[in-house]
């Protein structure tokens, strides 16, 4: 049976994202370099982010709070006000960075829309994700927009029901094994993994290499042809 619903991740699937988070992270390391080794700072920040996800969720604002908490933990009471001001400025820059689409994304979405309804399924801060989608100019190509706190198999099951398709008539494409691939497969859908360099360690998971509904593609532009092969 052909695929009728095409769900797409946004960050690092349609546009660059982690490169901006990585640059902001480097700004933190530079700010606290007089007080802490870079390797130690990275370990503390990673632990802080993981600990705070259930409180702040995903996105630039929670990341900024985790950076401040990391600086406090590493430096303690002598933490200069200028360091906090620098972290806040880095966080504001992260929220305001321009949206940089991957090459050929608009053309790829046009090709996909000729094969099924497109639904954007993305995690993160609602205001920031809405702003990025508006800046991308891609919003009009989607029949549904889902900005969620996390992606789970239950979320995908509900999404498929609301769009009137069976799970095996849907595909989820994205760069995160943890958030895009495994939950979609667990819900009974197809899943197309499009890895990107510099992925966040928290989003890593095992590659389901022998799963009958899993495919790994070098670029999202390969997805239309792959869908054609499932008809």
Residue pairs with C-beta under 8 A, 6 or more apart in sequence:
1 166
1 168
1 169
2 116
2 169
2 227
2 230
2 231
3 115
3 116
3 169
3 170
3 171
3 190
3 227
3 230
3 231
4 116
4 117
4 165
4 169
4 170
5 116
5 117
5 119
5 160
5 163
5 165
5 169
5 170
5 171
6 112
6 115
6 116
6 117
6 118
6 119
6 170
6 171
6 173
6 223
6 227
7 118
7 119
7 120
7 121
7 156
7 159
7 170
7 171
7 172
7 173
7 184
7 189
8 14
8 109
8 112
8 118
8 119
8 120
8 121
8 172
8 173
8 174
8 220
9 121
9 122
9 172
9 173
9 174
9 175
9 176
9 179
9 180
10 17
10 120
10 122
10 129
10 132
10 133
11 17
11 18
11 122
11 123
11 124
11 132
11 175
12 18
12 175
12 176
12 196
12 199
13 102
13 173
13 174
13 175
13 180
13 194
13 196
13 220
14 101
14 102
14 105
14 109
14 136
14 138
14 220
15 99
15 100
15 101
15 102
15 105
15 132
15 136
16 100
16 102
18 196
18 198
18 199
18 200
19 198
20 94
20 97
21 60
21 63
21 94
21 200
22 198
24 60
24 63
24 67
24 90
24 91
24 93
24 94
25 42
25 45
25 67
27 86
27 87
27 90
28 41
28 45
28 67
28 70
28 71
28 87
28 90
29 38
29 41
29 42
31 71
31 83
31 86
31 87
31 90
32 41
32 70
32 71
32 74
32 75
32 83
35 74
35 75
35 78
35 79
36 44
36 74
36 75
40 74
41 70
41 74
44 70
44 73
44 74
45 66
45 67
45 70
46 201
46 202
48 66
48 69
48 70
48 73
49 62
49 63
49 66
49 202
50 202
52 62
52 65
52 66
52 69
53 62
53 202
55 62
56 62
56 65
56 66
57 123
57 124
57 125
57 149
57 150
58 123
58 124
58 125
58 149
58 150
59 123
59 124
59 125
59 128
59 129
60 91
60 94
60 95
60 124
60 125
60 128
61 91
61 95
61 125
61 128
62 125
63 91
63 94
64 87
64 88
64 90
64 91
64 94
67 87
67 90
67 91
68 84
68 87
68 88
71 79
71 83
71 84
71 87
72 79
75 83
95 128
98 135
99 132
99 135
99 136
101 136
101 138
102 220
104 219
104 221
105 138
105 220
106 137
106 138
106 141
107 221
108 220
108 221
108 223
108 224
109 118
109 138
109 141
110 141
111 224
112 118
112 223
112 224
112 227
113 141
114 224
115 224
115 227
115 228
116 227
117 143
117 144
117 163
118 141
118 142
118 143
118 144
119 142
119 143
119 144
119 145
119 146
119 159
119 163
120 133
120 142
120 144
120 145
120 146
121 146
121 148
121 151
121 156
121 159
121 172
121 174
121 180
122 129
122 146
122 147
122 148
123 147
123 148
123 149
123 150
123 151
123 179
124 147
126 147
129 147
130 147
133 139
133 145
139 145
143 163
144 159
144 163
146 155
146 159
148 155
150 179
151 179
151 180
151 183
152 183
153 183
153 184
153 186
153 187
154 187
155 183
156 167
156 170
156 172
156 183
156 184
156 186
156 187
156 189
157 167
157 187
157 188
160 166
160 167
160 169
160 170
160 187
160 189
163 170
166 188
167 187
167 188
167 189
168 188
168 189
168 190
168 213
170 184
170 189
170 190
171 184
171 189
171 190
171 191
171 192
171 223
171 227
172 180
172 181
172 183
172 184
172 189
172 190
172 191
172 192
173 180
173 191
173 192
173 193
173 194
173 217
173 220
173 223
174 180
174 181
174 192
174 193
174 194
175 193
175 194
175 195
175 196
175 199
175 203
176 199
176 203
177 193
177 203
177 204
177 205
177 206
177 207
178 202
178 203
178 204
178 205
179 203
180 191
180 193
181 191
181 193
181 205
181 208
181 214
182 191
182 205
182 208
184 190
184 191
185 191
185 208
185 211
185 213
185 214
189 213
190 213
190 214
190 215
190 230
191 208
191 211
191 213
191 214
191 215
192 215
192 216
192 217
192 223
192 226
193 207
193 214
193 215
193 216
193 217
194 216
194 217
194 218
194 219
194 220
194 223
195 216
207 216
208 214
215 226
217 223
217 226
